[in-house]
């Protein structure tokens, strides 16, 4: 697993969101008391972080609530996703139904579909690759993926008016795999950075109980499984072709004998 070049969220911010997401409503002074912080610190973080502003709200009683809960099923995650469901649900849908639902979901979350031809082609490419992945896992092992969840086009706010969309997330009981897809066969350092940049945001969404394992998937390549440096750090990121994607999951889970 790798982290980004900089830590975008402090440990305190991670703890604040985790505490809010596991309660049915909590006041800033209660957050401060439980975390041993000043109330002014809590208030500052709640208004200064674009992601925290998007993911939290205050009711009329001044209680804070989280829009996405840090426990399965991840209540609220659907509202930020083009498509969200279990792996069995994904595998059971035919392409036209799934694609129609994804397009509707993208419009719902504000995803620009102006480049319809290119996007639809990439959506189908992602779908085909993910279906092959789960078929490979089923054929190669006894690993049960029926409780896994999958997200396509997860919307995240970098800062005001700037959004990014993670291509695919696979959520297992104790891990999250954000997968960045490119329809090419060569490794671009900028795209390696792109694949790694989702990690801090996913740490906010899913909390410290889940490890995040990002990867770059080059669907124009074949029989590729390697690692690439992340910017100027000494961290590396898995890079694979679609037909070798199962290796990313095996490295983390170890389901192959």
Secondary structure, 3 states (H helix, E strand, C coil): CCCCCCCCCCHHHHHHHHHHHCCCCECHHHHHHHHCCCHHHHHHHHHHCHHHHHHEEECCCCCEEECCCCCCCCCCHHHHEEEEEEHHHHHHCCHHHHHHHHHHHHHHCCCCCCCHHHHHHHHHHHHHHHHHHHHHHHHHCCCCCCCCEEEEEEEEEEECCEEEEEEEEEECCCEEEEEEEECCCCCCHHHHHHHHCCHHHHHHHHCCCCEECCEEEECCCCCCEEEEECCCCCCEEEEEEHHHCHHHHHHHHCCCC
